[in-house]
Amino acid sequence: MEKKKILLIQTSLNAESKTALLVEEAKKELDKKEFETEILDLRNYSLQFCKGTGIETYNEDMQTIFRKVQEAQAYIFAFPVYNFSFSGVAKNFIDIFSYAMDSKVCALMQNSGGERSFLLGIAELSMILKMHNNIDVINEVVHSSQGDFDGTVLVQEKVKEKLVAMADAMEKKLL
Ligand SMILES: Cc1cc2nc3c(=O)[nH]c(=O)nc-3n(C[C@H](O)[C@H](O)[C@H](O)COP(=O)(O)O)c2cc1C
């Protein structure tokens, strides 16, 4: 049987992004299962803002992203917390690409600076994805904050446990 493809979408544009580190850890967990995985790191693409027109009106990079989103059966959508919610880059991604995610499975992950100012983004985003695109949002969410990392290494055991729970939930949905 062909392996299901999970696209891990990393939306922080910071060169020293912790969200990106979290995504790498999630990939390691998912790679222990029978999935094909790929990280889509938005830092590597020339991004454009949503202008409400068809995907063919955007640049080559945006069309490449669209194809990758369309080909995948499930997603990990990871974003940095900005002003208690998801970042504008993350919302722009959803505005342009979420219709290619229609009725598929998605898990959410976020990284914040502080330890307590984060729930709004996950709640809002899961509502948007469910209501607008009928996306099956997995209840196991992963949250990390800057203190969970020692330099570039994720050291917080509770976050690691959440990654395992998220990968298990993904497996139950897809396999
Ligand atoms: C514009 C802006 C707003 C932010 N707002 C919050 C916030 O409301 N709560 C919080 O905990 N951290 C906030 N932060 C800190 C980021 O969440 C933190 O830098 C985090 O590491 C970002 O993820 P990244 O390293 O993957 O880019 C904010 C950062 C920026 C740049």
PDBQT file of the ligand as one rigid body, heavy atoms in Angstrom, charges set to zero:
ROOT
HETATM    1  C1  LIG A 201       5.115  40.564  16.528  1.00  0.00    +0.000 C 
HETATM    2  C2  LIG A 201       5.364  39.586  17.631  1.00  0.00    +0.000 A 
HETATM    3  C3  LIG A 201       4.360  39.348  18.553  1.00  0.00    +0.000 A 
HETATM    4  C4  LIG A 201       4.557  38.412  19.571  1.00  0.00    +0.000 A 
HETATM    5  N1  LIG A 201       3.543  38.168  20.446  1.00  0.00    +0.000 NA
HETATM    6  C5  LIG A 201       3.689  37.196  21.378  1.00  0.00    +0.000 A 
HETATM    7  C6  LIG A 201       2.604  36.866  22.259  1.00  0.00    +0.000 A 
HETATM    8  O1  LIG A 201       1.516  37.417  22.214  1.00  0.00    +0.000 OA
HETATM    9  N2  LIG A 201       2.813  35.898  23.186  1.00  0.00    +0.000 N 
HETATM   10  C7  LIG A 201       4.005  35.228  23.290  1.00  0.00    +0.000 A 
HETATM   11  O2  LIG A 201       4.123  34.350  24.139  1.00  0.00    +0.000 OA
HETATM   12  N3  LIG A 201       5.062  35.525  22.465  1.00  0.00    +0.000 NA
HETATM   13  C8  LIG A 201       4.920  36.484  21.515  1.00  0.00    +0.000 A 
HETATM   14  N4  LIG A 201       5.958  36.769  20.658  1.00  0.00    +0.000 N 
HETATM   15  C9  LIG A 201       7.219  36.008  20.771  1.00  0.00    +0.000 C 
HETATM   16  C10 LIG A 201       7.267  34.863  19.753  1.00  0.00    +0.000 C 
HETATM   17  O3  LIG A 201       6.185  33.981  19.935  1.00  0.00    +0.000 OA
HETATM   18  C11 LIG A 201       8.587  34.136  19.931  1.00  0.00    +0.000 C 
HETATM   19  O4  LIG A 201       9.624  34.985  19.435  1.00  0.00    +0.000 OA
HETATM   20  C12 LIG A 201       8.625  32.796  19.216  1.00  0.00    +0.000 C 
HETATM   21  O5  LIG A 201       9.908  32.211  19.411  1.00  0.00    +0.000 OA
HETATM   22  C13 LIG A 201       8.322  32.909  17.747  1.00  0.00    +0.000 C 
HETATM   23  O6  LIG A 201       8.500  31.666  17.103  1.00  0.00    +0.000 OA
HETATM   24  P1  LIG A 201       9.732  31.449  16.105  1.00  0.00    +0.000 P 
HETATM   25  O7  LIG A 201      10.986  31.402  16.946  1.00  0.00    +0.000 OA
HETATM   26  O8  LIG A 201       9.470  30.145  15.461  1.00  0.00    +0.000 OA
HETATM   27  O9  LIG A 201       9.731  32.571  15.120  1.00  0.00    +0.000 OA
HETATM   28  C14 LIG A 201       5.805  37.717  19.670  1.00  0.00    +0.000 A 
HETATM   29  C15 LIG A 201       6.808  37.978  18.728  1.00  0.00    +0.000 A 
HETATM   30  C16 LIG A 201       6.602  38.893  17.718  1.00  0.00    +0.000 A 
HETATM   31  C17 LIG A 201       7.711  39.132  16.717  1.00  0.00    +0.000 C 
ENDROOT
TORSDOF 0
